[in-house]
Amino acid sequence: MSEVSTGDLFWWVVLPYIALAVFIVGHIWRWRYDQFGWTSRSTELQERRLLKWGAPLFHYATFAAIGGHIIGILVPVAATEAIGISEEAYHQFASIAGFIAAVLVTAGVIILAGRRLLVPRVRATTDPIDYLALILLLLVILTGIVPTMFSLLSEGYAYRDTVAPWFRSLFVFQPDVHVINQAPLIYQVHAVSAWLIFAVWPFSRLVHAWSIPLFYLWRPFIVYRSRRPLPPAEPGTSGRRWRRIGTPY
């Protein structure tokens, strides 16, 4: 087993733990001191036509990609094989589903990035940290879609034997640097850019991801009833519509 260098320790041990610490502490700080800024700062009033196409494509495809990463990285190979899913079947399904999600998320981010860069009114509302988050997102997407495309044409790379064990080892505080060192460069860049996004996340508009109104799923229904307006009650009890001024009701 080769010796681990200082650079390897930084990229595969120090950086992940720093990113996680900044991610957690940064969100706590942002919530305590900047709740009014805890928003996506919607630019729908500045431009709607591109937003209505780019936002659904990006968000729904991102949810699908996150789900695929959870299954592929957090779930060991032995677990999927134990429920009857062979590695070959998993690879075929993950390649097709991952390619579809990658194409959709790429289309969405291109629309949103173009909108933010080319529409002056939207560009004026963009902070430098948002540009940094956008660049990192593009890097993560590009380094993720290229291996997915190659996996459709060949057997692909068995990242579940290298990248996935290293990622899981971080959470048991026994980082396995040697397995991630065996991964191709594009997978390593994909992992590093993902950790950098985690570090930038609390200080950008990405925090709005935690403000999904899930309580809408169990809140009571709002009932609307139509009601015919009634004429106001006439004064007095005699049924007269008019009365003299100064007389009691």
C-alpha positions in Angstrom: 0.0 0.0 0.0 1.5 3.3 -1.1 2.2 6.1 1.4 -0.3 8.9 1.7 1.0 12.3 0.8 0.2 15.6 2.4 -1.8 16.7 -0.6 -3.9 13.5 -0.4 -4.6 14.1 3.2 -5.7 17.7 2.4 -8.0 16.8 -0.5 -9.5 13.6 0.9 -9.6 14.2 4.7 -9.1 17.8 5.6 -11.2 19.4 2.9 -14.3 17.2 3.5 -14.3 17.8 7.2 -13.7 21.6 6.8 -16.5 21.7 4.3 -18.9 19.8 6.6 -18.0 22.1 9.5 -18.5 25.3 7.5 -21.8 23.8 6.1 -23.2 23.2 9.6 -21.9 26.2 11.4 -22.5 28.5 8.5 -26.2 27.5 8.4 -26.6 28.0 12.1 -25.0 31.5 11.9 -27.1 32.4 8.9 -30.3 31.4 10.6 -29.4 33.3 13.8 -28.2 36.5 12.2 -29.6 36.7 8.7 -33.1 35.2 8.6 -34.4 38.1 6.4 -31.7 37.0 3.9 -32.7 33.3 4.1 -34.4 33.3 0.7 -33.8 32.6 -3.0 -34.4 36.3 -3.7 -36.8 35.5 -6.5 -36.3 37.3 -9.7 -39.6 36.3 -11.2 -40.6 40.0 -11.5 -37.5 40.7 -13.5 -38.0 37.9 -16.0 -40.5 35.0 -16.2 -40.3 33.4 -19.6 -36.9 31.6 -19.1 -37.5 31.0 -15.4 -40.6 29.0 -15.9 -38.7 26.5 -18.1 -35.3 26.5 -16.4 -36.3 26.3 -12.8 -38.5 23.1 -13.0 -35.9 21.4 -15.3 -33.1 22.2 -12.9 -34.8 21.4 -9.6 -36.6 18.2 -10.6 -33.6 16.8 -12.3 -31.4 17.7 -9.4 -33.7 15.8 -7.0 -33.3 12.8 -9.3 -29.5 13.1 -9.4 -29.3 13.4 -5.6 -31.5 10.3 -5.2 -29.1 8.5 -7.6 -26.1 9.6 -5.6 -27.7 8.5 -2.3 -28.3 5.0 -3.7 -25.0 4.7 -5.5 -22.7 6.1 -2.8 -24.4 5.5 0.6 -25.8 2.1 -0.2 -23.1 -0.6 -0.4 -22.9 -3.1 -3.3 -23.7 -5.9 -0.8 -26.9 -4.3 0.2 -28.3 -4.0 -3.4 -27.2 -7.5 -4.2 -28.9 -8.8 -1.0 -32.3 -7.6 -2.3 -31.7 -9.3 -5.7 -30.3 -6.4 -7.7 -27.1 -7.5 -9.5 -24.3 -5.0 -10.1 -24.9 -5.3 -13.9 -28.6 -4.5 -13.5 -27.8 -1.6 -11.2 -25.2 -0.3 -13.6 -27.6 -0.4 -16.6 -30.4 1.3 -14.6 -28.1 3.9 -13.1 -26.5 4.7 -16.4 -29.8 5.3 -18.2 -31.5 7.2 -15.4 -28.3 9.2 -14.6 -28.0 10.2 -18.3 -31.6 11.4 -18.5 -31.2 13.4 -15.2 -27.8 14.8 -16.3 -29.3 16.0 -19.7 -32.2 17.7 -17.9 -30.2 19.3 -15.2 -27.7 20.5 -17.8 -30.5 22.1 -19.8 -31.9 23.7 -16.7 -28.7 25.1 -15.5 -27.8 26.5 -19.0 -31.2 28.3 -19.1 -30.8 29.7 -15.6 -27.1 30.6 -16.0 -27.8 32.3 -19.3 -30.8 34.1 -17.8 -28.7 35.4 -14.9 -25.8 36.5 -17.1 -27.7 37.9 -20.1 -30.7 39.5 -18.6 -29.5 42.9 -17.2 -32.3 43.2 -14.5 -31.5 39.6 -13.2 -27.7 40.2 -13.4 -28.1 43.3 -11.2 -29.5 41.2 -8.4 -26.7 38.6 -8.5 -24.0 38.7 -5.8 -20.4 37.4 -6.3 -21.0 34.4 -4.0 -23.9 33.4 -6.4 -21.5 33.4 -9.3 -19.1 31.2 -7.4 -21.9 28.8 -6.5 -23.0 28.7 -10.2 -19.4 28.0 -11.4 -19.1 25.1 -8.9 -22.5 23.8 -9.9 -21.4 23.8 -13.6 -18.2 22.0 -12.6 -20.0 19.3 -10.7 -22.5 18.8 -13.5 -19.9 18.6 -16.2 -17.6 16.2 -14.3 -20.7 14.1 -13.5 -22.3 13.9 -16.9 -19.1 12.9 -18.8 -18.6 9.6 -16.9 -22.3 8.9 -17.2 -22.1 9.3 -21.0 -19.1 6.9 -21.2 -20.9 4.4 -18.9 -23.6 4.1 -21.6 -21.1 3.1 -24.2 -19.0 0.7 -22.0 -19.0 -0.9 -18.7 -17.9 2.3 -17.1 -15.9 2.7 -13.9 -16.8 0.9 -10.7 -17.0 4.0 -8.5 -19.0 2.0 -5.9 -15.7 0.2 -5.1 -13.6 3.3 -4.6 -15.4 6.6 -4.4 -18.4 5.3 -2.4 -16.3 3.5 0.3 -14.1 6.6 0.8 -17.2 8.8 1.2 -18.8 6.4 3.7 -15.5 6.1 5.6 -15.6 9.9 6.3 -18.7 9.5 8.5 -17.2 6.8 10.7 -14.1 9.0 11.1 -11.8 6.4 9.4 -11.1 8.1 6.0 -9.8 5.6 3.5 -7.6 7.7 1.3 -6.1 4.9 -0.7 -9.4 3.9 -2.4 -10.2 7.4 -3.6 -6.6 7.7 -4.9 -7.4 4.9 -7.3 -10.3 6.7 -8.9 -9.9 8.5 -12.2 -9.1 12.3 -12.1 -12.6 13.3 -13.3 -14.2 11.5 -10.3 -11.7 13.2 -8.0 -12.5 16.7 -9.4 -16.2 15.9 -9.1 -15.8 15.0 -5.4 -13.7 18.1 -4.6 -16.1 20.5 -6.4 -19.0 18.9 -4.5 -17.3 19.6 -1.1 -16.6 23.2 -2.2 -20.3 23.6 -2.9 -21.0 22.4 0.6 -18.6 25.1 2.0 -20.2 27.9 -0.1 -23.8 26.8 0.4 -24.6 28.6 3.7 -23.5 32.0 2.3 -25.4 31.8 -1.0 -29.0 31.7 -2.1 -28.8 27.9 -2.0 -30.1 28.1 1.6 -33.6 28.3 0.2 -33.4 24.6 -0.4 -34.1 24.1 3.3 -37.3 26.3 3.2 -39.4 23.8 1.2 -43.0 24.3 2.6 -43.4 20.6 3.5 -46.1 21.6 6.0 -48.3 22.1 3.0 -48.6 18.3 2.9 -50.4 18.0 6.2 -52.0 21.4 6.8 -55.8 21.5 6.9 -57.7 22.2 3.7 -58.8 25.7 3.2 -62.6 25.7 2.5 -64.1 28.3 0.3 -67.9 28.8 0.4 -70.0 31.1 -1.7 -72.6 33.1 0.1 -75.4 35.3 -1.3 -75.3 38.7 0.2 -78.4 39.7 2.3 -79.9 43.2 2.4 -79.2 45.1 5.6 -81.8 44.9 8.4 -84.4 47.7 8.3 -84.7 49.9 11.4 -87.6 49.5 13.7 -90.0 46.6 14.1 -93.0 47.9 12.2 -91.6 46.9 8.8 -91.6 50.5 7.6 -88.8 51.4 5.2 -88.8 55.1 6.2 -89.1 56.8 9.5 -89.2 60.4 10.7 -85.9 62.0 11.8 -85.7 62.0 15.6 -88.1 59.1 16.2 -86.8 56.0 18.0 -86.4 52.7 16.2 
